[in-house]
């Protein structure tokens, strides 16, 4: 049975859904984020006249779009809100969080019976979609399978026999383009497993467009549709059939930023966290851990993150910069002094 493995990294928590040695899906959570499934307290800042919609402001200052507000609630009132979609940063704008107002009495009765977790886990077990969840012990690291997912998301590309898919985010949708050689029908069929892999590895939701090669024959288009149905049978979504230009649109539940969104809007943040993971995994003997990064990453390495790295490794941490390094290619070594 597949199970989620959760690793508490420095500045981020990572989860991989593993079926034996196979990576089925991945998720990332940055501590402090207002993620889907979280219960927060907020104040109703505004309510649309004659509507049951409004905007609430959480204690963190995050604005939350609400629907189905209680008719009697007034502006300024406090309420409990369950987040159904995290805020998502896009080029030039921020999509507000979306939430659901909860019954105050029911929530307080429930909280009185529960003990709140001490750790900011960020992954609600129901949100992960399976009951079997295993947390790795402190100090352990996921193997190179996470690096494989991370670098694929960084490039926005997954190869398959005869071609590759390129995945990019836009304000309207996530777009998957297929590039390769061969007959359009054969190329489209060969790309489908990579498409399913990208959707699950990159934690993609919302509106998704797949630009298949143009396939003239209607029977061939139906064959590709059937193969796509089979690949995504266990992935909740709705979709259109392929049109005459090879375009298919998917719609899936959107709970927060995908790995692609994070790279598109905070590549240095993603790379800084990756550098810390590289440093934590460094092997050798000596009292000093030297982490070498691109100069753009150094300001992103928060003092508390470096202090945690020193605590976890038991070594003095030194940061060196090298403009010849790519953002995605830090290096770390243990040195004598």
C-alpha positions as CSV (number, residue, x, y, z in Angstrom):
1,X,0.0,0.0,0.0
2,X,1.2,3.5,-0.8
3,X,2.1,5.7,2.1
4,X,3.1,9.3,2.6
5,X,6.6,9.9,4.0
6,X,7.0,13.3,5.7
7,X,10.3,14.9,6.3
8,X,10.7,18.0,8.5
9,X,13.3,20.0,6.7
10,X,14.8,23.4,7.5
11,X,12.4,26.1,6.3
12,X,10.1,23.5,4.6
13,X,8.4,20.2,5.2
14,X,8.4,17.7,2.3
15,X,6.1,14.7,1.7
16,X,6.4,11.9,-0.8
17,X,3.7,9.4,-1.5
18,X,5.7,6.2,-2.0
19,X,4.6,2.8,-3.3
20,X,7.6,0.7,-2.6
21,X,10.5,2.5,-4.5
22,X,8.1,4.5,-6.8
23,X,7.3,8.1,-6.2
24,X,3.5,8.5,-6.8
25,X,3.1,12.2,-5.7
26,X,4.8,15.0,-3.8
27,X,3.8,18.0,-1.7
28,X,5.7,20.9,0.0
29,X,4.7,23.0,2.9
30,X,6.5,26.1,4.2
31,X,6.0,26.5,8.0
32,X,3.7,29.5,8.8
33,X,1.7,29.2,5.6
34,X,-2.0,29.2,5.7
35,X,-2.6,25.9,4.0
36,X,-5.8,24.1,3.0
37,X,-7.5,22.3,5.9
38,X,-6.3,24.7,8.6
39,X,-8.7,26.2,11.1
40,X,-8.0,29.8,11.9
41,X,-9.7,32.7,13.7
42,X,-10.5,35.8,11.8
43,X,-12.6,39.0,11.8
44,X,-15.2,39.8,9.2
45,X,-13.8,42.9,7.5
46,X,-16.5,43.4,4.9
47,X,-19.8,41.8,3.8
48,X,-21.4,42.3,0.4
49,X,-24.8,43.9,0.8
50,X,-27.6,41.3,0.3
51,X,-25.0,38.5,-0.2
52,X,-23.6,35.8,2.0
53,X,-20.1,36.5,0.8
54,X,-17.4,38.6,2.4
55,X,-13.7,39.1,3.3
56,X,-12.3,38.1,6.6
57,X,-8.8,39.0,8.0
58,X,-6.9,36.3,10.0
59,X,-4.8,37.2,13.0
60,X,-1.7,37.0,10.6
61,X,-3.2,39.7,8.5
62,X,-4.0,37.3,5.6
63,X,-7.3,38.1,3.8
64,X,-9.7,35.3,3.2
65,X,-12.6,35.2,0.8
66,X,-15.7,33.6,2.4
67,X,-18.9,32.2,1.0
68,X,-22.1,31.0,2.8
69,X,-21.7,33.4,5.7
70,X,-24.3,33.1,8.4
71,X,-27.1,35.7,7.6
72,X,-27.0,37.4,11.0
73,X,-23.2,37.9,11.1
74,X,-22.1,41.5,11.0
75,X,-18.8,43.3,10.0
76,X,-16.3,43.2,12.8
77,X,-17.5,39.9,14.2
78,X,-15.0,37.2,15.1
79,X,-15.4,33.8,13.5
80,X,-13.7,30.5,12.8
81,X,-12.7,29.7,9.3
82,X,-11.5,26.5,7.6
83,X,-9.1,27.3,4.8
84,X,-10.1,25.5,1.6
85,X,-7.5,27.1,-0.7
86,X,-4.2,28.7,0.4
87,X,-3.3,32.1,-1.0
88,X,-1.3,31.8,-4.2
89,X,1.2,34.3,-5.5
90,X,1.2,34.9,-9.2
91,X,3.0,37.3,-11.5
92,X,1.7,40.7,-10.6
93,X,-1.0,39.6,-8.1
94,X,-1.9,37.6,-5.1
95,X,-4.9,35.3,-5.1
96,X,-6.5,35.6,-1.7
97,X,-7.1,32.5,0.4
98,X,-10.5,31.0,0.2
99,X,-12.3,29.7,3.4
100,X,-15.5,28.4,4.9
101,X,-17.1,30.0,7.9
102,X,-17.6,27.4,10.7
103,X,-20.2,27.2,13.4
104,X,-18.5,28.8,16.5
105,X,-20.2,26.7,19.1
106,X,-19.4,23.4,17.3
107,X,-15.8,24.4,16.8
108,X,-15.3,25.4,20.4
109,X,-16.8,22.2,21.6
110,X,-14.6,20.2,19.3
111,X,-11.5,22.1,20.4
112,X,-12.3,21.5,24.0
113,X,-12.1,17.7,23.3
114,X,-8.9,17.9,21.4
115,X,-5.2,18.5,22.1
116,X,-3.6,20.8,19.5
117,X,-0.4,19.4,18.0
118,X,2.8,21.0,19.1
119,X,4.5,20.8,15.7
120,X,3.5,22.9,12.8
121,X,3.1,19.9,10.5
122,X,1.2,21.7,7.6
123,X,0.0,18.4,6.1
124,X,-3.4,17.5,7.3
125,X,-3.7,13.7,7.1
126,X,-7.1,13.9,5.4
127,X,-5.7,16.4,2.9
128,X,-3.0,13.9,2.0
129,X,-5.7,11.5,0.8
130,X,-4.5,8.3,2.5
131,X,-4.7,7.0,6.0
132,X,-1.2,5.6,6.1
133,X,1.3,8.3,7.0
134,X,4.8,7.8,8.3
135,X,6.9,10.6,9.7
136,X,10.6,10.2,9.4
137,X,12.6,10.5,12.6
138,X,14.5,13.7,13.3
139,X,17.8,14.0,11.4
140,X,16.9,11.5,8.7
141,X,16.7,12.5,5.0
142,X,14.6,11.3,2.1
143,X,16.9,9.7,-0.5
144,X,17.6,11.0,-4.0
145,X,13.9,10.5,-5.0
146,X,13.1,13.9,-3.6
147,X,16.0,15.4,-5.6
148,X,14.5,13.9,-8.7
149,X,11.2,15.5,-8.1
150,X,12.7,18.8,-7.1
151,X,14.9,19.1,-10.2
152,X,12.1,18.0,-12.5
153,X,9.9,20.8,-11.0
154,X,12.7,23.3,-11.2
155,X,13.1,22.6,-15.0
156,X,9.3,22.2,-15.5
157,X,10.2,19.3,-17.8
158,X,9.8,15.5,-17.8
159,X,11.4,13.3,-20.5
160,X,9.8,10.2,-22.0
161,X,10.8,7.9,-24.9
162,X,10.7,10.1,-28.0
163,X,10.2,13.4,-26.4
164,X,9.4,15.5,-23.3
165,X,6.7,17.5,-21.8
166,X,7.2,21.1,-20.7
167,X,5.0,22.4,-17.9
168,X,4.5,26.1,-17.2
169,X,2.2,28.2,-15.1
170,X,0.2,31.2,-16.2
171,X,-2.4,33.4,-14.4
172,X,-5.1,31.5,-16.2
173,X,-3.9,27.9,-16.0
174,X,-1.1,25.5,-15.9
175,X,-0.1,24.5,-19.5
176,X,1.5,21.2,-20.6
177,X,3.2,21.2,-24.0
178,X,4.4,18.1,-25.7
179,X,7.6,18.1,-27.7
180,X,9.1,15.2,-29.6
181,X,9.3,13.3,-32.9
182,X,7.1,10.7,-34.5
183,X,3.5,10.4,-35.7
184,X,1.2,12.7,-33.7
185,X,-0.9,9.8,-32.3
186,X,2.2,7.9,-31.2
187,X,3.8,10.9,-29.6
188,X,0.6,11.8,-27.8
189,X,0.2,8.3,-26.4
190,X,3.9,8.1,-25.3
191,X,3.5,11.4,-23.4
192,X,0.5,10.4,-21.3
193,X,2.4,8.6,-18.5
194,X,4.7,11.7,-18.2
195,X,1.6,13.9,-18.0
196,X,0.2,11.8,-15.2
197,X,3.6,11.9,-13.4
198,X,3.8,15.7,-13.7
199,X,0.3,16.3,-12.3
200,X,1.0,14.2,-9.2
201,X,4.7,15.0,-8.7
202,X,4.2,18.8,-9.0
203,X,1.0,18.9,-7.0
204,X,-0.9,20.6,-9.8
205,X,-4.6,21.7,-9.5
206,X,-7.0,24.2,-10.9
207,X,-7.3,24.8,-14.6
208,X,-4.8,22.7,-16.7
209,X,-4.4,22.8,-20.5
210,X,-2.7,20.0,-22.4
211,X,-1.6,20.9,-25.9
212,X,-1.2,17.5,-27.7
213,X,0.0,17.3,-31.3
214,X,-2.8,18.0,-33.7
215,X,-4.4,14.6,-34.6
216,X,-6.6,14.6,-37.7
217,X,-8.2,11.2,-37.4
218,X,-11.2,11.1,-35.0
219,X,-10.5,7.5,-34.0
220,X,-6.9,8.4,-33.1
221,X,-8.2,11.2,-30.9
222,X,-10.5,8.8,-29.1
223,X,-7.6,6.5,-28.5
224,X,-5.6,9.2,-26.8
225,X,-8.7,10.2,-24.8
226,X,-9.1,6.6,-23.6
227,X,-5.4,6.4,-22.7
228,X,-5.6,9.7,-20.7
229,X,-8.7,8.4,-18.9
230,X,-6.9,5.3,-17.9
231,X,-3.8,7.2,-16.7
232,X,-5.9,9.6,-14.6
233,X,-8.5,7.2,-13.3
234,X,-7.4,7.6,-9.7
235,X,-6.8,11.4,-9.9
236,X,-10.0,13.4,-9.2
237,X,-10.7,15.8,-12.0
238,X,-13.1,16.7,-14.8
239,X,-12.0,17.3,-18.4
240,X,-13.0,17.9,-21.9
241,X,-12.4,15.6,-24.8
242,X,-9.6,16.4,-27.2
243,X,-10.7,18.9,-29.8
244,X,-9.5,19.0,-33.4
245,X,-6.4,21.0,-32.5
246,X,-5.2,18.5,-29.9
247,X,-6.2,20.6,-26.9
248,X,-7.6,19.1,-23.7
249,X,-8.6,21.0,-20.6
250,X,-8.6,19.5,-17.1
251,X,-10.1,21.0,-13.9
252,X,-9.0,19.6,-10.5
253,X,-9.3,20.8,-7.0
254,X,-6.8,23.6,-6.2
255,X,-5.7,23.7,-2.6
256,X,-2.6,25.9,-2.8
257,X,0.5,26.7,-4.8
258,X,2.0,23.8,-6.9
259,X,5.8,23.2,-6.9
260,X,5.7,25.0,-10.3
261,X,4.1,28.1,-8.7
262,X,6.7,28.2,-6.0
263,X,9.5,28.1,-8.6
264,X,7.8,30.7,-10.7
265,X,7.3,33.2,-7.9
266,X,10.1,32.3,-5.4
267,X,12.8,30.4,-7.2
268,X,15.5,31.8,-4.8
269,X,13.4,30.7,-1.8
270,X,13.1,27.2,-3.2
271,X,16.8,27.1,-4.0
272,X,17.8,28.4,-0.6
273,X,15.8,25.6,1.1
274,X,17.3,23.1,-1.3
275,X,20.8,24.4,-0.4
276,X,20.1,23.7,3.3
277,X,19.1,20.2,2.5
278,X,22.3,19.7,0.5
279,X,24.3,21.0,3.5
280,X,22.5,18.8,6.0
281,X,23.3,15.7,3.9
282,X,27.0,16.5,3.6
283,X,29.3,13.7,4.8
284,X,32.8,13.8,6.3
285,X,34.8,14.5,9.4
286,X,35.6,17.9,10.7
287,X,34.2,20.8,12.9
288,X,33.1,23.1,10.0
289,X,30.3,22.8,7.5
290,X,31.0,25.0,4.4
291,X,28.0,25.7,2.2
292,X,28.8,27.3,-1.1
293,X,25.9,29.0,-3.0
294,X,25.1,31.5,-5.7
295,X,25.3,35.1,-4.2
296,X,21.6,35.6,-4.7
297,X,20.8,32.9,-2.2
298,X,22.9,34.2,0.7
299,X,20.3,36.8,1.8
300,X,17.6,34.2,1.7
301,X,19.4,32.0,4.3
302,X,17.7,33.2,7.4
303,X,19.8,33.3,10.6
304,X,17.3,30.9,12.4
305,X,17.7,28.4,9.5
306,X,21.5,28.5,9.8
307,X,21.3,28.1,13.5
308,X,19.0,25.0,13.0
309,X,21.5,23.6,10.5
310,X,24.3,24.0,13.0
311,X,22.2,22.3,15.7
312,X,21.3,19.4,13.4
313,X,24.8,18.8,12.1
314,X,26.7,19.7,15.3
315,X,29.1,21.8,13.3
316,X,30.0,25.5,12.7
317,X,28.3,26.7,9.5
318,X,30.1,28.9,7.1
319,X,28.5,30.4,3.9
320,X,30.6,31.0,0.8
321,X,29.4,32.5,-2.4
322,X,30.3,31.7,-5.9
323,X,28.7,33.5,-8.9
324,X,29.8,30.6,-11.1
325,X,27.3,28.3,-9.4
326,X,23.7,28.0,-10.6
327,X,21.0,28.8,-8.2
328,X,20.0,25.1,-8.3
329,X,23.5,23.7,-7.8
330,X,24.8,24.5,-4.3
331,X,27.7,22.4,-2.8
332,X,28.6,21.5,0.7
333,X,31.6,20.0,2.4
334,X,33.0,19.3,5.8
335,X,36.3,21.0,6.4
336,X,38.9,20.9,9.2
337,X,38.8,24.7,10.0
